[in-house]
């Protein structure tokens, strides 16, 4: 009946059983358990500040030079520049992205 009412967006039967057993054990939220593994250390505040100061000092620095200078991976550098600092590449230099009211 749930599948008929909600279609493809309906919760699967196995997930429903899993939640039921978790709630029976005393759990109060449907959030997943934290995953094991090492937390990322490349996007911490110290690396972010170092990348920010290097970009402000030399906006023509290549992506590879930037990653080598800070000693972080290419992907971490991309995450710092685009996601954390909100910068994008324009004509071979990094500039802060201007957000419209709708994007904020």
ZIZIVEN-V959261 format. One record per backbone hydrogen bond with DSSP energy under -0.5 kcal/mol. NH is the residue of the N-H (numbers start at 1). CO is the residue of the C=O. E is the energy in kcal/mol with one decimal. If there is no record, write none. Layout:
nh:NH co:CO e:E
nh:NH co:CO e:E
This chain:
nh:5 co:1 e:-2.2
nh:6 co:2 e:-3.0
nh:7 co:3 e:-1.9
nh:9 co:6 e:-1.3
nh:10 co:7 e:-1.3
nh:16 co:12 e:-2.0
nh:17 co:13 e:-2.2
nh:18 co:14 e:-2.2
nh:19 co:15 e:-2.6
nh:20 co:16 e:-2.4
nh:21 co:17 e:-2.3
nh:22 co:18 e:-2.0
nh:23 co:19 e:-2.9
nh:24 co:20 e:-2.1
nh:25 co:21 e:-1.3
nh:26 co:23 e:-1.4
nh:27 co:22 e:-2.2
nh:44 co:41 e:-0.8
nh:48 co:44 e:-2.2
nh:49 co:45 e:-2.4
nh:50 co:46 e:-2.0
nh:51 co:47 e:-2.6
nh:52 co:48 e:-2.5
nh:53 co:49 e:-2.4
nh:54 co:50 e:-2.2
nh:55 co:51 e:-2.5
nh:56 co:52 e:-2.1
nh:57 co:53 e:-1.8
nh:58 co:54 e:-2.2
nh:61 co:58 e:-1.4
nh:66 co:62 e:-2.3
nh:67 co:63 e:-2.4
nh:68 co:64 e:-2.5
nh:69 co:65 e:-2.5
nh:70 co:66 e:-1.9
nh:71 co:67 e:-1.0
nh:72 co:67 e:-2.1
nh:77 co:73 e:-2.0
nh:78 co:74 e:-1.9
nh:79 co:75 e:-2.2
nh:80 co:76 e:-2.4
nh:81 co:77 e:-2.6
nh:82 co:78 e:-2.7
nh:83 co:78 e:-0.6
nh:83 co:79 e:-1.2
nh:84 co:79 e:-1.8
nh:85 co:80 e:-2.9
nh:87 co:81 e:-3.3
nh:88 co:95 e:-2.1
nh:90 co:93 e:-2.9
nh:93 co:90 e:-1.4
nh:94 co:59 e:-0.8
nh:95 co:88 e:-2.1
nh:97 co:86 e:-2.5
nh:99 co:97 e:-0.6
nh:104 co:100 e:-1.2
